Amino acid sequence: MNRNINSNIVEPNPVDLHVGARLRARRKELGISQSDLAESVGLTFQQIQKYERGTNRISASKLHQFAEHMNVPIAYFYDGLPVAETDIESVSERSATDFLLTREGQQLAAAFSKLTPNKRKGVMQLVRSLVLDEQVSV
């Protein structure tokens, strides 16, 4: 945790925030409530909330339990996390990642994955057209 120099506010570590966001994204992807996830690993839903917000760090053993219960490798929770200062995501990659962690992003990704390849191409053409229109109107 990082301590804010100007106050006594303790800010969550960026790694804890990332791992918590990935936990939340996977839980939502699976349609599991915080209460159900908590019960499956012997916690309270409040603890899950704290993990998802990065307020509390997830121990190695709990992360292992989450990975097993959610059927993902432990590395899933670290995907997208810059490894070093030299591994910086572009602004567009970070914004796309942030969007995919939202409810709307999850819904869009789930719906998009159900489309046929031809329909996906059509959706991409529509999106490109909308982006161009947006850029022209600005």
CYANA upper distance limits for C-alpha pairs under 8 A (distance plus 0.5 A):
  1 MET  CA     10 VAL  CA      6.68
  1 MET  CA     11 GLU  CA      6.21
  1 MET  CA     12 PRO  CA      5.53
  1 MET  CA     13 ASN  CA      5.39
  2 ASN  CA     10 VAL  CA      6.19
  2 ASN  CA     11 GLU  CA      5.62
  2 ASN  CA     12 PRO  CA      6.99
  2 ASN  CA     13 ASN  CA      6.87
  3 ARG  CA      7 SER  CA      8.36
  3 ARG  CA      8 ASN  CA      7.18
  3 ARG  CA      9 ILE  CA      6.65
  3 ARG  CA     10 VAL  CA      5.14
  3 ARG  CA     11 GLU  CA      6.64
  4 ASN  CA      8 ASN  CA      6.83
  4 ASN  CA      9 ILE  CA      6.13
  4 ASN  CA     10 VAL  CA      6.70
  4 ASN  CA     11 GLU  CA      7.46
 12 PRO  CA     16 ASP  CA      7.11
 12 PRO  CA     17 LEU  CA      7.07
 12 PRO  CA     54 GLY  CA      6.27
 12 PRO  CA     55 THR  CA      6.17
 12 PRO  CA     56 ASN  CA      8.38
 13 ASN  CA     17 LEU  CA      6.85
 13 ASN  CA     54 GLY  CA      7.76
 14 PRO  CA     18 HIS  CA      6.66
 15 VAL  CA     19 VAL  CA      6.62
 15 VAL  CA     81 LEU  CA      7.99
 16 ASP  CA     20 GLY  CA      6.45
 16 ASP  CA     51 TYR  CA      8.29
 16 ASP  CA     54 GLY  CA      5.26
 16 ASP  CA     55 THR  CA      8.12
 16 ASP  CA     56 ASN  CA      8.02
 16 ASP  CA     57 ARG  CA      6.37
 16 ASP  CA     58 ILE  CA      8.15
 17 LEU  CA     21 ALA  CA      6.58
 17 LEU  CA     52 GLU  CA      7.77
 17 LEU  CA     53 ARG  CA      6.64
 17 LEU  CA     54 GLY  CA      4.71
 17 LEU  CA     55 THR  CA      8.22
 18 HIS  CA     22 ARG  CA      6.71
 18 HIS  CA     54 GLY  CA      8.03
 18 HIS  CA     77 PHE  CA      8.16
 18 HIS  CA     78 TYR  CA      7.75
 18 HIS  CA     81 LEU  CA      7.55
 19 VAL  CA     23 LEU  CA      6.68
 19 VAL  CA     52 GLU  CA      8.12
 19 VAL  CA     54 GLY  CA      8.01
 19 VAL  CA     77 PHE  CA      5.60
 19 VAL  CA     78 TYR  CA      6.59
 20 GLY  CA     24 ARG  CA      6.72
 20 GLY  CA     51 TYR  CA      5.81
 20 GLY  CA     52 GLU  CA      4.31
 20 GLY  CA     53 ARG  CA      6.34
 20 GLY  CA     54 GLY  CA      5.84
 20 GLY  CA     77 PHE  CA      8.42
 21 ALA  CA     25 ALA  CA      6.58
 21 ALA  CA     52 GLU  CA      6.08
 21 ALA  CA     53 ARG  CA      7.50
 21 ALA  CA     54 GLY  CA      8.29
 21 ALA  CA    101 LEU  CA      7.58
 22 ARG  CA     26 ARG  CA      6.64
 22 ARG  CA     52 GLU  CA      8.44
 22 ARG  CA     76 TYR  CA      8.13
 22 ARG  CA     77 PHE  CA      5.82
 22 ARG  CA     78 TYR  CA      8.20
 22 ARG  CA    101 LEU  CA      8.09
 23 LEU  CA     27 ARG  CA      6.60
 23 LEU  CA     52 GLU  CA      6.79
 23 LEU  CA     77 PHE  CA      7.10
 24 ARG  CA     28 LYS  CA      6.60
 24 ARG  CA     52 GLU  CA      6.16
 25 ALA  CA     29 GLU  CA      6.52
 25 ALA  CA    101 LEU  CA      6.16
 25 ALA  CA    102 THR  CA      8.24
 25 ALA  CA    106 GLN  CA      8.24
 26 ARG  CA     30 LEU  CA      6.68
 26 ARG  CA     70 MET  CA      7.79
 27 ARG  CA     31 GLY  CA      6.68
 27 ARG  CA     32 ILE  CA      5.82
 27 ARG  CA     33 SER  CA      7.69
 27 ARG  CA     34 GLN  CA      8.29
 27 ARG  CA     37 LEU  CA      8.20
 27 ARG  CA     70 MET  CA      7.95
 28 LYS  CA     32 ILE  CA      6.54
 28 LYS  CA     33 SER  CA      8.04
 28 LYS  CA    103 ARG  CA      8.44
 29 GLU  CA    106 GLN  CA      7.38
 30 LEU  CA     70 MET  CA      8.23
 32 ILE  CA     36 ASP  CA      6.73
 32 ILE  CA     37 LEU  CA      6.92
 33 SER  CA     37 LEU  CA      6.75
 34 GLN  CA     38 ALA  CA      6.49
 34 GLN  CA     45 PHE  CA      5.76
 34 GLN  CA     48 ILE  CA      6.72
 34 GLN  CA     49 GLN  CA      7.82
 35 SER  CA     39 GLU  CA      6.61
 35 SER  CA     44 THR  CA      7.36
 35 SER  CA     45 PHE  CA      5.22
 36 ASP  CA     40 SER  CA      6.74
 36 ASP  CA     45 PHE  CA      8.49
 37 LEU  CA     41 VAL  CA      7.15
 37 LEU  CA     45 PHE  CA      8.19
 37 LEU  CA     48 ILE  CA      8.27
 38 ALA  CA     42 GLY  CA      6.43
 38 ALA  CA     43 LEU  CA      5.09
 38 ALA  CA     44 THR  CA      5.74
 38 ALA  CA     45 PHE  CA      5.79
 38 ALA  CA     47 GLN  CA      8.11
 38 ALA  CA     48 ILE  CA      6.77
 39 GLU  CA     43 LEU  CA      6.35
 39 GLU  CA     44 THR  CA      7.34
 39 GLU  CA     45 PHE  CA      8.38
 40 SER  CA     69 HIS  CA      8.18
 41 VAL  CA     62 LYS  CA      8.05
 41 VAL  CA     65 GLN  CA      7.16
 41 VAL  CA     66 PHE  CA      7.91
 43 LEU  CA     47 GLN  CA      6.92
 43 LEU  CA     48 ILE  CA      7.93
 44 THR  CA     48 ILE  CA      7.25
 45 PHE  CA     49 GLN  CA      6.78
 46 GLN  CA     50 LYS  CA      6.83
 47 GLN  CA     51 TYR  CA      6.71
 47 GLN  CA     56 ASN  CA      8.47
 48 ILE  CA     52 GLU  CA      6.57
 49 GLN  CA     53 ARG  CA      6.69
 50 LYS  CA     54 GLY  CA      6.59
 50 LYS  CA     55 THR  CA      5.49
 50 LYS  CA     56 ASN  CA      5.93
 51 TYR  CA     55 THR  CA      6.60
 51 TYR  CA     56 ASN  CA      5.70
 51 TYR  CA     57 ARG  CA      6.75
 51 TYR  CA     58 ILE  CA      6.84
 58 ILE  CA     62 LYS  CA      6.73
 58 ILE  CA     63 LEU  CA      6.64
 59 SER  CA     63 LEU  CA      6.63
 60 ALA  CA     64 HIS  CA      6.64
 61 SER  CA     65 GLN  CA      6.80
 62 LYS  CA     66 PHE  CA      6.63
 63 LEU  CA     67 ALA  CA      6.61
 63 LEU  CA     74 ILE  CA      7.43
 64 HIS  CA     68 GLU  CA      6.75
 64 HIS  CA     74 ILE  CA      6.87
 65 GLN  CA     69 HIS  CA      6.53
 66 PHE  CA     70 MET  CA      6.33
 67 ALA  CA     71 ASN  CA      6.22
 67 ALA  CA     72 VAL  CA      5.53
 67 ALA  CA     73 PRO  CA      6.24
 67 ALA  CA     74 ILE  CA      5.95
 68 GLU  CA     72 VAL  CA      7.01
 68 GLU  CA     73 PRO  CA      8.06
 72 VAL  CA     76 TYR  CA      6.78
 74 ILE  CA     78 TYR  CA      8.17
 75 ALA  CA     79 ASP  CA      6.81
 80 GLY  CA     97 THR  CA      8.46
 82 PRO  CA     87 ASP  CA      5.76
 82 PRO  CA     88 ILE  CA      6.48
 82 PRO  CA     89 GLU  CA      7.64
 83 VAL  CA     87 ASP  CA      6.42
 84 ALA  CA     88 ILE  CA      8.13
 89 GLU  CA     93 GLU  CA      6.46
 89 GLU  CA     94 ARG  CA      6.53
 90 SER  CA     94 ARG  CA      6.72
 91 VAL  CA     95 SER  CA      6.55
 92 SER  CA     96 ALA  CA      6.53
 93 GLU  CA     97 THR  CA      6.60
 94 ARG  CA     98 ASP  CA      6.53
 95 SER  CA     99 PHE  CA      6.55
 96 ALA  CA    100 LEU  CA      6.68
 97 THR  CA    101 LEU  CA      6.96
 98 ASP  CA    102 THR  CA      7.42
 99 PHE  CA    104 GLU  CA      8.23
 99 PHE  CA    105 GLY  CA      5.88
100 LEU  CA    104 GLU  CA      8.11
100 LEU  CA    105 GLY  CA      4.67
100 LEU  CA    106 GLN  CA      6.15
100 LEU  CA    109 ALA  CA      7.95
101 LEU  CA    105 GLY  CA      6.71
101 LEU  CA    106 GLN  CA      7.01
102 THR  CA    106 GLN  CA      6.69
103 ARG  CA    107 GLN  CA      6.70
104 GLU  CA    108 LEU  CA      6.60
105 GLY  CA    109 ALA  CA      6.57
106 GLN  CA    110 ALA  CA      6.60
107 GLN  CA    111 ALA  CA      6.62
108 LEU  CA    112 PHE  CA      6.40
109 ALA  CA    113 SER  CA      6.59
110 ALA  CA    114 LYS  CA      7.26
111 ALA  CA    115 LEU  CA      7.50
112 PHE  CA    120 ARG  CA      7.39
115 LEU  CA    119 LYS  CA      6.36
115 LEU  CA    120 ARG  CA      6.49
116 THR  CA    120 ARG  CA      6.70
117 PRO  CA    121 LYS  CA      6.82
118 ASN  CA    122 GLY  CA      6.86
119 LYS  CA    123 VAL  CA      6.68
120 ARG  CA    124 MET  CA      6.66
121 LYS  CA    125 GLN  CA      6.69
122 GLY  CA    126 LEU  CA      6.73
123 VAL  CA    127 VAL  CA      6.66
124 MET  CA    128 ARG  CA      6.60
125 GLN  CA    129 SER  CA      6.62
126 LEU  CA    130 LEU  CA      6.68
127 VAL  CA    131 VAL  CA      6.64
128 ARG  CA    132 LEU  CA      6.70
129 SER  CA    133 ASP  CA      6.69
130 LEU  CA    134 GLU  CA      6.61
131 VAL  CA    135 GLN  CA      6.70
132 LEU  CA    136 VAL  CA      6.68
133 ASP  CA    137 SER  CA      6.69
134 GLU  CA    138 VAL  CA      6.87
